[in-house]
């Protein structure tokens, strides 16, 4: 693991040229990552997956014969360092496109990447990044946080509240379901979907209790759980990353909060089950790709390259985050290939290429992606899962556009 840590903390990762190609033309690609900050609990696995996926692209032809040269930097989840690193990507490394990370930094950089015409495909799925009118050069590979929140609440409402015998008496008495929200108030990622979630709660007829502020690095959340318990919630939303979500769910279980749990995608992974233990049973959440090792197209390559590139990391320590990285890299590679074929392997050309995606998917459990010049949301179908027997099972695919077509093109867009 020491060897792994040293590899992750390297300032840049430069991958070798394509086999059999001497002096092959390069395509540079920047990657901004959190390896040491408060979201490194999910960020380290992301960085491993990015390196493995780029190597796979290079091994299978690169960008129409051009190898990707990857520059991967750690910024510790600090917005000022993200801005400094972006300038290095732009002015020193001279990359034509970037793989981004957090919500705070991605939103802060959005006007700049628009002016610089720098395509920016991020791990932040903030809904603000999906409207080309205000964020023309921002793209996301997963459904946005607001859509995820709406889908998770919808799935719980339709599949649990309306059907589960536990709530029969409450339904017959005409009670409304009650929901509370646990998240880190000052963190843009965690707070991004809260307004949408509360609006959706009103749409479905929920009562909403007081929000509870939970740090991204919290290990003890008993005071927040006890404060929420007075409201007697039926449902709790968790908007942080895995470590603090697991801590909150464990404390809720120990203190008998009595609520079910739904979780945004960055708090919902294999480590949630490992950390929360029995308290994770029944927890529902969002997954934007298949989980690590699921039998879906291309997963065999994900497993193969994990062993090849990072043999010191055991497969049982890997997570869905690796799979997400592959989808991000393969989506960027596809846009670059299309731009290159059009003779426009530059920022504007890559942007235009992204906007030609129609029902595209690399496999890996990612629902088909369609992007247009007027809508950068990758799709409206959102898989919602539940932990059962320590494993993840699909509850249902929630298609927000089919369920609420008017709202999808109106109030659901962009926040």
C-alpha angles and dihedrals in degrees: 000000000000089000089050093051091052090051093049094049095052110119095230137018113210114188124210123255124268114287110265094010115112116200093354115185112260134226112205121218129184124212124191113200144171110230099149107024135084094287095048088105085080098018099069094060089046091056092050091051094049093055092046094048093049090051089051091051090050092047091052100050105295116224098341090314097325115113122228115242106204125208108192118183133181115224099174093233092288116139096211090053090048090056092048091048091048089056089051090052091050103039106027108023091033096209119176094214141015139216104219136199132195133041098233094052096038092052091045091051096042097094090046096050088048092055092043092046090231114156107228118193106188142191085222109093097190109158089229088070094059100066111087091199090071102017106032097163098041121101135175130200096204133056111274123264094249092052089046091053093048091049094048092049091046093051093049092046095049100036101033114018094042096040112024115101089220089075099038094103092048091049093049090051089053095245119162118231112256123220135188128189128223116194143122105274098207097044112095093210094053096044097039098096100035098100091047091047092052092047089051091049088056090048092054095040103254128154111228123216129202117299117247120220111224122175118233088240097042117141097173119046101159095121092053092046092050091049090052093045092069088066091056094223124198092200137030126199119209119200104173133089123278104276098056093036089056091048092051094047091049092050091046089053094047094047093044097238087172096215133122116234135231121185136198116239099264091058096045116081145101092289091060089065092044094049102037096040115183091359089070093064110117095009112145126209151147127278118182093194138018117289119258111286098012114146099254132125115293095009089114089064092048089055093043095051093045089060093041101047102029106024092159092067111080116228091237089063093056125096146192086278090078090055091049089053091054092052091049094049095043091049091052091045091052092052091048092050092051092047091048092051088052090051091246107106093159138092099284091041093052090048091052090048092054088053091059093063111121120174090335121160134164090209115242091123094294110143112233115288124222121180130179137182089259101040127039095180105121094218147315101245112100123182114219118199138192131206109242122171089348091303133099118250127183113249096184145312108253113207104197094185092054092044097045108014096166094048093044091062093037130030095006092061120097105359 
